[in-house]
Amino acid sequence: MPSYELSLVLRQLPRPELISVIKRTAESIFNKGGIIRKLENLGSRPLPHKVSEHGVVHREGTHFNIMFDTAPTKILDLKEEFGRDIDIIRRNIYKVEEAVEFKCTLHDEMLPPAYRKDVQEIIDIAKKKQKPKYNYNSGLDYYPFQK
């Protein structure tokens, strides 16, 4: 199953009600066959602008991130269910991409350009494409007359 990140902004609630909203959100993920990997509380802060959701204007919100795994077909159902919840102001589900491993080439990059492999390859290509010098028994390396 692919990994997803659910970013939630909840309205200002007392702690017991906040816990019940998070439990409700987690249960809906579990009911759709998902597995929660990580739950992160990012705290309560003022919103960048006032947000009108479910007929109420909100100026502050509590932010949460939930990392979970579920089938891709269940994502739309989760979005719809979270959209109907009056305690959730904003919700976004993002697919988490696997981090691509790369080889550290700092040692190669610190070498002078003449000693780098990629620069050597470019020099070899340039040598192959070099034009032959003019040599019609004239001793000159260029054609003295216009062609």
Summary of the structure (lengths in Angstrom):
residues: 147
radius of gyration: 30.9
end to end distance: 68.5
largest distance: 97.8
contacts: 330
relative contact order: 0.20
helix: 33%
strand: 34%
